[in-house]
Amino acid sequence: MKIPCVYILTNYTRSTLYVGVTSDLVGRMWKHKTKFYLHSFSAKYNVCYLVYYEVCEDMLTAIWREKQIKNLVRRKKILLIEKHNPQWEDLSDSL
C-alpha cells in the first residue's frame, strides 16, 4: 500500500539533516540504512536515522510539504523534530 509521507533523517552526531518524500517509508528507510544508493547524499553523510515523518493525503501534498520543510532554516527544522521527537529517537524501528 502506498502511503505518501515526508520525512527527516539525521546522522549519528545530528550534524546533517536530510528531508525526503516517499510513498513507501519502510522501503525507503531500508535503502537509506543499507546505503542502497552508494553515491547518494544520505550514504555520503551516513544519514540513516529517521527522526521525523508525517503522513500526507496524497503525493502532491507530500511533495509540497517536503519543499516547505526544506526551505526552513535549520533551527526551525530542529524545533519541528523536537516537538514530535524530543529525544531524537530513530523512529524507523517502530515502522
DSSP file (Angstrom, degrees, kcal/mol; ACC not computed):
  #  RESIDUE AA STRUCTURE BP1 BP2  ACC     N-H-->O    O-->H-N    N-H-->O    O-->H-N    TCO  KAPPA ALPHA  PHI   PSI    X-CA   Y-CA   Z-CA
    1    1 A M              0   0    0      0, 0.0     2,-0.5     0, 0.0     0, 0.0   0.000 360.0 360.0 360.0 134.3    0.0    0.0    0.0
    2    2 A K        +     0   0    0     22,-0.1    22,-0.2    23,-0.0    21,-0.1  -0.745 360.0 178.9 -88.9 125.9    1.3    3.4   -0.9
    3    3 A I        -     0   0    0     20,-2.3    22,-0.4    -2,-0.5     2,-0.1  -0.919  22.2-140.2-127.2 103.4    1.3    6.0    1.9
    4    4 A P        +     0   0    0      0, 0.0    52,-3.1     0, 0.0     2,-0.3  -0.396  35.8 155.4 -65.5 133.0    2.7    9.4    0.9
    5    5 A C  E     -AB  22  55A   0     17,-2.7    17,-2.4    50,-0.3     2,-0.4  -0.992  37.7-135.0-153.9 160.7    4.8   11.0    3.6
    6    6 A V  E     -AB  21  54A   0     48,-2.1    48,-2.4    -2,-0.3     2,-0.3  -0.894  31.0-175.7-113.1 146.9    7.6   13.5    4.1
    7    7 A Y  E     -AB  20  53A   0     13,-2.6    13,-2.5    -2,-0.4     2,-0.4  -0.955  22.0-142.2-145.3 160.1   10.5   12.6    6.5
    8    8 A I  E     -AB  19  52A   0     44,-2.9    43,-2.2    -2,-0.3    44,-1.3  -0.993  18.7-172.6-125.7 131.3   13.6   14.0    8.1
    9    9 A L  E     -AB  18  50A   0      9,-2.7     9,-2.3    -2,-0.4     2,-0.3  -0.805   2.0-175.6-114.4 159.3   16.8   11.9    8.7
   10   10 A T  E     -AB  17  49A   0     39,-1.7    39,-2.3    -2,-0.3    38,-1.1  -0.909  22.6-113.1-142.2 173.5   19.9   12.7   10.5
   11   11 A N    >   -     0   0    0      5,-0.8     3,-1.4    -2,-0.3    36,-0.1  -0.433  45.7 -86.1-100.3-178.8   23.3   11.1   11.2
   12   12 A Y  T 3  S+     0   0    0     34,-0.4    34,-0.1     1,-0.3    35,-0.1   0.854 129.4  41.9 -58.6 -38.6   24.7    9.9   14.5
   13   13 A T  T 3  S-     0   0    0      1,-0.0    -1,-0.3     3,-0.0     0, 0.0   0.459 105.3-126.4 -89.8  -0.6   26.1   13.3   15.5
   14   14 A R  S <  S+     0   0    0     -3,-1.4    -2,-0.1     2,-0.1    33,-0.0   0.705  73.6 126.0  63.7  21.5   23.0   15.1   14.3
   15   15 A S        +     0   0    0      1,-0.1     2,-0.4     2,-0.0    -1,-0.1   0.682  64.5  48.0 -83.8 -17.7   25.2   17.4   12.3
   16   16 A T        -     0   0    0     29,-0.1    -5,-0.8    30,-0.1     2,-0.4  -0.979  64.5-163.3-128.0 136.7   23.3   16.8    9.0
   17   17 A L  E     -A   10   0A   0     -2,-0.4     2,-0.4    -7,-0.2    -7,-0.2  -0.947   4.4-167.4-116.9 140.5   19.6   16.9    8.3
   18   18 A Y  E     -A    9   0A   0     -9,-2.3    -9,-2.7    -2,-0.4     2,-0.5  -0.996   4.3-159.8-128.4 127.9   18.0   15.3    5.2
   19   19 A V  E     +A    8   0A   0     -2,-0.4     2,-0.3   -11,-0.2   -11,-0.2  -0.928  22.7 163.5-109.9 129.0   14.4   16.0    4.1
   20   20 A G  E     -A    7   0A   0    -13,-2.5   -13,-2.6    -2,-0.5     2,-0.3  -0.859  27.4-141.6-138.5 172.9   12.8   13.5    1.7
   21   21 A V  E     +A    6   0A   0     -2,-0.3     2,-0.3   -15,-0.2   -15,-0.2  -0.987  27.0 155.2-136.7 145.0    9.5   12.4    0.4
   22   22 A T  E     -A    5   0A   0    -17,-2.4   -17,-2.7    -2,-0.3     3,-0.2  -0.981  43.7-141.1-159.5 164.3    8.3    8.8   -0.4
   23   23 A S  S    S+     0   0    0     -2,-0.3   -20,-2.3   -19,-0.2     2,-0.2   0.314 102.9  47.6-110.0   3.2    5.2    6.7   -0.8
   24   24 A D     >  +     0   0    0    -22,-0.2     4,-2.6   -19,-0.1     5,-0.2  -0.673  62.0 172.8-143.1  82.5    7.0    3.7    0.9
   25   25 A L  H  > S+     0   0    0    -22,-0.4     4,-2.6     1,-0.2     5,-0.2   0.874  79.8  52.3 -64.2 -39.2    8.7    4.8    4.1
   26   26 A V  H  > S+     0   0    0      2,-0.2     4,-1.9     1,-0.2    -1,-0.2   0.948 113.8  43.5 -63.0 -47.5    9.7    1.3    5.2
   27   27 A G  H  > S+     0   0    0      1,-0.2     4,-1.9     2,-0.2    -2,-0.2   0.894 113.8  50.8 -63.9 -40.6   11.3    0.6    1.8
   28   28 A R  H  X S+     0   0    0     -4,-2.6     4,-2.3     1,-0.2    -1,-0.2   0.894 108.2  52.2 -65.9 -39.4   13.0    3.9    1.7
   29   29 A M  H  X S+     0   0    0     -4,-2.6     4,-2.9     1,-0.2     5,-0.2   0.890 106.5  54.1 -64.5 -37.8   14.4    3.5    5.2
   30   30 A W  H  X S+     0   0    0     -4,-1.9     4,-2.2     1,-0.2    -1,-0.2   0.923 109.1  49.0 -59.7 -43.0   15.8    0.1    4.1
   31   31 A K  H  <>S+     0   0    0     -4,-1.9     5,-2.3     2,-0.2     4,-0.5   0.893 113.1  46.5 -65.0 -39.9   17.6    1.9    1.2
   32   32 A H  H ><5S+     0   0    0     -4,-2.3     3,-0.7     3,-0.2    -2,-0.2   0.934 114.6  46.5 -66.6 -45.3   19.0    4.6    3.5
   33   33 A K  H 3<5S+     0   0    0     -4,-2.9    -2,-0.2     1,-0.2    -1,-0.2   0.831 117.5  41.9 -70.0 -32.0   20.2    2.2    6.1
   34   34 A T  T 3<5S-     0   0    0     -4,-2.2    -1,-0.2    -5,-0.2    -2,-0.2   0.444 106.6-124.5 -92.5   0.3   21.8   -0.2    3.7
   35   35 A K  T < 5 +     0   0    0     -3,-0.7    -3,-0.2    -4,-0.5    -4,-0.1   0.914  44.0 172.0  55.0  44.6   23.3    2.6    1.6
   36   36 A F  S   <S+     0   0    0     -5,-2.3     2,-1.0     1,-0.2    -4,-0.1   0.861  72.1  51.9 -52.1 -42.1   21.5    1.1   -1.4
   37   37 A Y  S >  S-     0   0    0     -6,-0.4     3,-1.8     1,-0.2     6,-0.3  -0.822  79.6-168.2 -98.4  95.1   22.5    4.2   -3.5
   38   38 A L  T 3  S+     0   0    0     -2,-1.0    -1,-0.2     1,-0.3    -2,-0.1   0.774  80.9  42.9 -58.4 -32.9   26.2    4.3   -2.7
   39   39 A H  T 3  S+     0   0    0     -3,-0.1    -1,-0.3     4,-0.1     2,-0.1   0.085  89.5 118.5-105.4  23.7   26.9    7.7   -4.1
   40   40 A S  S <> S-     0   0    0     -3,-1.8     4,-2.5     1,-0.1     5,-0.2  -0.397  76.7-110.9 -85.8 165.4   23.9    9.5   -2.7
   41   41 A F  H  > S+     0   0    0      1,-0.2     4,-2.2     2,-0.2     6,-0.2   0.917 118.4  51.3 -58.1 -45.7   23.9   12.4   -0.2
   42   42 A S  H  4>S+     0   0    0      1,-0.2     5,-2.5     2,-0.2     4,-0.3   0.871 112.0  46.0 -66.1 -36.1   22.5   10.2    2.6
   43   43 A A  H >45S+     0   0    0     -6,-0.3     3,-0.8     3,-0.2    -1,-0.2   0.915 111.4  52.3 -69.9 -42.2   25.2    7.5    2.0
   44   44 A K  H 3<5S+     0   0    0     -4,-2.5    -2,-0.2     1,-0.2    -1,-0.2   0.894 120.2  33.0 -60.9 -41.6   28.0   10.1    1.9
   45   45 A Y  T 3<5S-     0   0    0     -4,-2.2    -1,-0.2    -5,-0.2    -2,-0.2   0.271 107.9-120.1-101.7  10.9   27.0   11.7    5.2
   46   46 A N  T < 5 +     0   0    0     -3,-0.8     2,-1.0    -4,-0.3   -34,-0.4   0.879  49.5 168.6  53.8  43.9   25.7    8.5    6.8
   47   47 A V      < +     0   0    0     -5,-2.5   -36,-0.3    -6,-0.2    -1,-0.2  -0.768  22.0 125.8 -91.3 100.2   22.2   10.0    7.2
   48   48 A C        +     0   0    0    -38,-1.1     2,-0.7    -2,-1.0    -1,-0.2   0.268  32.1 104.6-143.4  11.7   20.1    7.0    8.2
   49   49 A Y  E     -B   10   0A   0    -39,-2.3   -39,-1.7    -3,-0.1     2,-0.7  -0.888  60.1-143.6-103.9 115.9   18.3    7.9   11.5
   50   50 A L  E     +B    9   0A   0     -2,-0.7    41,-3.6   -41,-0.2    42,-0.3  -0.669  32.0 160.9 -79.2 112.5   14.6    8.7   11.0
   51   51 A V  E     +     0   0A   0    -43,-2.2     2,-0.3    -2,-0.7    -1,-0.2   0.537  62.3  16.9-110.9 -10.7   13.8   11.4   13.5
   52   52 A Y  E     +B    8   0A   0    -44,-1.3   -44,-2.9    36,-0.1    -1,-0.3  -0.960  57.7 161.4-160.2 140.8   10.6   12.9   12.0
   53   53 A Y  E     -B    7   0A   0     -2,-0.3     2,-0.4   -46,-0.3   -46,-0.2  -0.973  13.2-164.1-154.5 153.8    7.9   11.9    9.5
   54   54 A E  E     -B    6   0A   0    -48,-2.4   -48,-2.1    -2,-0.3     2,-0.3  -0.995  20.2-130.0-140.0 136.3    4.4   13.0    8.6
   55   55 A V  E     -B    5   0A   0     -2,-0.4     2,-0.3   -50,-0.2   -50,-0.3  -0.627  26.2-158.0 -83.0 138.7    1.8   11.2    6.6
   56   56 A C        -     0   0    0    -52,-3.1     3,-0.1    -2,-0.3     6,-0.0  -0.776  26.1-117.7-117.3 161.5    0.1   13.2    3.8
   57   57 A E  S    S-     0   0    0     -2,-0.3     2,-0.3     1,-0.1    -1,-0.1   0.883  92.2  -8.1 -64.4 -40.4   -3.2   12.8    2.0
   58   58 A D  S  > S-     0   0    0    -55,-0.1     4,-2.0     1,-0.1     5,-0.1  -0.922  76.4 -95.3-152.2 172.8   -1.6   12.4   -1.4
   59   59 A M  H  > S+     0   0    0     -2,-0.3     4,-2.7     1,-0.2     5,-0.2   0.856 119.0  56.3 -67.2 -35.6    1.8   12.6   -3.1
   60   60 A L  H  > S+     0   0    0      1,-0.2     4,-2.3     2,-0.2    -1,-0.2   0.910 109.3  47.0 -62.5 -40.6    1.3   16.2   -4.3
   61   61 A T  H  > S+     0   0    0      2,-0.2     4,-2.6     1,-0.2    -1,-0.2   0.901 111.6  51.5 -65.2 -40.8    0.7   17.3   -0.7
   62   62 A A  H  X S+     0   0    0     -4,-2.0     4,-2.4     2,-0.2    -2,-0.2   0.907 110.9  47.3 -63.3 -42.2    3.8   15.3    0.4
   63   63 A I  H  X S+     0   0    0     -4,-2.7     4,-2.2     2,-0.2    -1,-0.2   0.911 112.2  50.0 -65.6 -42.1    5.9   17.0   -2.2
   64   64 A W  H  X S+     0   0    0     -4,-2.3     4,-2.0    -5,-0.2    -2,-0.2   0.919 112.5  47.4 -60.5 -43.8    4.6   20.4   -1.3
   65   65 A R  H  X S+     0   0    0     -4,-2.6     4,-2.6     2,-0.2     5,-0.2   0.878 108.5  55.0 -67.6 -37.6    5.3   19.7    2.4
   66   66 A E  H  X S+     0   0    0     -4,-2.4     4,-2.8     1,-0.2    -1,-0.2   0.933 109.5  46.9 -59.6 -46.1    8.8   18.5    1.6
   67   67 A K  H  X S+     0   0    0     -4,-2.2     4,-1.5     1,-0.2    -1,-0.2   0.888 111.2  52.3 -63.2 -39.0    9.6   21.7   -0.2
   68   68 A Q  H  < S+     0   0    0     -4,-2.0     4,-0.3     2,-0.2    -2,-0.2   0.929 113.0  43.2 -62.8 -45.9    8.1   23.7    2.7
   69   69 A I  H >< S+     0   0    0     -4,-2.6     3,-1.6     1,-0.2    -2,-0.2   0.900 109.7  56.7 -68.6 -41.0   10.3   21.9    5.2
   70   70 A K  H 3< S+     0   0    0     -4,-2.8    -1,-0.2     1,-0.3    -2,-0.2   0.832 104.2  55.0 -59.6 -31.2   13.4   22.1    3.0
   71   71 A N  T 3< S+     0   0    0     -4,-1.5    -1,-0.3    -5,-0.2    -2,-0.2   0.554  87.1 101.4 -81.4  -6.8   13.0   25.9    2.9
   72   72 A L  S <  S-     0   0    0     -3,-1.6     2,-0.1    -4,-0.3    -3,-0.0  -0.473  81.4-110.6 -72.4 147.8   13.0   26.1    6.7
   73   73 A V    >>  -     0   0    0     -2,-0.1     4,-1.8     1,-0.1     3,-0.8  -0.415  35.8-102.6 -70.9 158.7   16.2   27.3    8.4
   74   74 A R  H 3> S+     0   0    0      1,-0.3     4,-2.5     2,-0.2     5,-0.2   0.868 120.3  57.9 -52.6 -43.3   18.0   24.6   10.4
   75   75 A R  H 3> S+     0   0    0      1,-0.2     4,-2.0     2,-0.2    -1,-0.3   0.883 107.6  47.1 -57.4 -40.7   16.7   25.9   13.7
   76   76 A K  H <> S+     0   0    0     -3,-0.8     4,-2.0     2,-0.2    -1,-0.2   0.832 109.3  53.3 -73.6 -31.8   13.1   25.6   12.7
   77   77 A K  H  X S+     0   0    0     -4,-1.8     4,-2.4     2,-0.2    -2,-0.2   0.913 109.3  49.9 -64.6 -41.7   13.7   22.0   11.4
   78   78 A I  H  X S+     0   0    0     -4,-2.5     4,-3.0     1,-0.2     5,-0.2   0.907 108.9  51.7 -63.6 -42.0   15.1   21.2   14.8
   79   79 A L  H  X S+     0   0    0     -4,-2.0     4,-1.7     2,-0.2    -1,-0.2   0.899 109.5  50.7 -60.9 -40.3   12.1   22.7   16.5
   80   80 A L  H  X S+     0   0    0     -4,-2.0     4,-1.1     2,-0.2    -2,-0.2   0.926 113.2  45.3 -62.3 -45.7    9.8   20.6   14.3
   81   81 A I  H >X S+     0   0    0     -4,-2.4     4,-2.8     1,-0.2     3,-0.7   0.953 114.0  47.9 -61.2 -51.1   11.7   17.4   15.1
   82   82 A E  H 3< S+     0   0    0     -4,-3.0    -1,-0.2     1,-0.3    -2,-0.2   0.735 103.0  62.4 -69.7 -22.3   11.9   18.2   18.9
   83   83 A K  H 3< S+     0   0    0     -4,-1.7    -1,-0.3    -5,-0.2    -2,-0.2   0.881 121.7  22.5 -65.6 -36.8    8.2   19.0   19.1
   84   84 A H  H << S+     0   0    0     -4,-1.1    -2,-0.2    -3,-0.7    -1,-0.2   0.646 140.2  24.7-104.0 -20.2    7.4   15.4   18.0
   85   85 A N    ><  +     0   0    0     -4,-2.8     3,-2.1    -5,-0.2    -1,-0.2  -0.526  62.8 172.4-146.8  70.5   10.5   13.5   19.0
   86   86 A P  T 3  S+     0   0    0      0, 0.0    -4,-0.1     0, 0.0    -1,-0.1   0.741  82.1  49.3 -59.6 -25.3   12.3   15.4   21.8
   87   87 A Q  T 3  S-     0   0    0    -36,-0.0    -5,-0.1    -5,-0.0    -2,-0.0   0.437 105.0-126.7 -92.8   0.7   14.9   12.6   22.3
   88   88 A W    <   +     0   0    0     -3,-2.1   -36,-0.1    -7,-0.2     2,-0.1   0.884  44.2 178.7  54.7  41.7   15.7   12.3   18.6
   89   89 A E        -     0   0    0    -38,-0.1     2,-0.9     1,-0.1    -1,-0.1  -0.383  39.4-103.4 -71.2 152.2   15.0    8.6   18.7
   90   90 A D    >   -     0   0    0      1,-0.2     3,-0.9    -2,-0.1   -39,-0.2  -0.695  35.1-169.5 -77.6 108.1   15.3    6.6   15.5
   91   91 A L  G >   +     0   0    0    -41,-3.6     3,-1.3    -2,-0.9     4,-0.2   0.564  69.3  85.2 -78.3  -9.1   11.6    6.1   14.5
   92   92 A S  G >  S+     0   0    0    -42,-0.3     3,-1.2     1,-0.3    -1,-0.2   0.782  79.4  65.4 -66.2 -24.7   12.4    3.6   11.8
   93   93 A D  G <  S+     0   0    0     -3,-0.9    -1,-0.3     1,-0.2    -2,-0.1   0.759 102.3  48.7 -66.8 -23.3   12.4    0.8   14.4
   94   94 A S  G <         0   0    0     -3,-1.3    -1,-0.2     1,-0.2    -2,-0.2   0.336 360.0 360.0-100.8   7.3    8.7    1.4   15.1
   95   95 A L    <         0   0    0     -3,-1.2    -1,-0.2    -4,-0.2    -2,-0.1   0.496 360.0 360.0 -75.4 360.0    7.5    1.4   11.4
